[in-house]
Amino acid sequence: MLIPLAEQLRPVTFSDYVGQQHLVGVNGVLVRAVESGKIPSMIFWGPPGVGKTTLAYIISRMLNRPFFSLSAINSGVKDIRQVIDDARQSGSNAILFIDEIHRFSKSQQDSLLGAVEKGIVTLIGATTENPSFEVISPLLSRCQVYILKGLDEEDLKLIIRKAIERIKESTGVSLQIEETEALLRISGGDARKLLNAIEIVFSTSKADNGIIVINNEITLKIIQQNLAMYDKKGEMHYDVISAFIKSLRGSDPNAAVYWLARMIESGEDPLFIARRMLILASEDIGNANPNALLLANTCFDAVHKTGYPECRIILSQCATYLACSPKSNASYAAIEEAISLVRSKGDLPVPLAIRNAPTRLMKDLGYGAEYKYAHSYENNFAEMEFLPEHLKGTTLYNPGNNARENEFRQRLKNLWKSKYNY
């Protein structure tokens, strides 16, 4: 198979497309837009390998419009201007697809505005990052954002069946997959990775009477022996960032710096790295060392201002600091538990004493009547009930066992006595 399996199976119509039924299913928003012949500029936001690029190809094909494509990794303002000139000369509203648009700088994104506003191009951007943070406001306001979901198990199994059929058609060999768990786990929900894995397993296995039989053990063994071939970029992007984050969480600065260097050498977006550290500073360190969040935020700003190669030093400083910091996920656990309560208990009434009372009627009804202003009492504390009646005494924040949060625990215990069992 000279043409990669993933390319052979790339859908050309919505009916061939797997997943994203909220967009391409019956009455899907993209189906209706294409049928009308009028599509807005748009941004597809979702994890890798779920079909963002394929959707752009399908839309351009069905509308029979000129199609231009750029990758933000290796394109500059000059490339953008050239494509816009080509689109203008094509004489019709061309589609400009930009992969990984979050990697474009502000000036690069600015250079798109005029062409989008004048209708020279209809922009379709693809990103794995939240466009609210990565796409400039003037451009974002001119685009409709569509969220693509990760492929579920049934979607991936359907892709496996399509791959088996295509292999049989093109080679005459029957591929029998007795177990799919390893393939699904290796794919991580990424259709491209799944098809790459199937292709490698097939191409490195010997047929017996026109049949190749594989199971979990065979799949894992072959993929482990062909990692570089399986990962087309050679860096296994999401595995490396996972190793980096887990090293920071595990308080190993040596491993953290190693995985950081791997990402730097592969040309990873430094803001992607800084953003992940910003999240970790709150999720995994939190109040055990509040300065971690401040440093991570400063790191993000500094990386944004400097870029490579200098920002590697800033990233290293932040990474080693976070790795060496005491850890606590108490704040993360507290909000997750609180959200779970809200979803299970619904909108419980706010106690009268702490309700807002902007009108005379509300005051007459007792809103805010028994509220105790903390600063009017000794130690700036007055005991009263702040939770809804049905949640009295519920403990959501459980301070971690570290110097800073042990101080919090003792203070809360002194204030609330046995109420929250601190």
Summary of the structure (lengths in Angstrom):
residues: 422
radius of gyration: 27.1
end to end distance: 64.9
largest distance: 88.3
contacts: 1260
relative contact order: 0.07
helix: 58%
strand: 8%
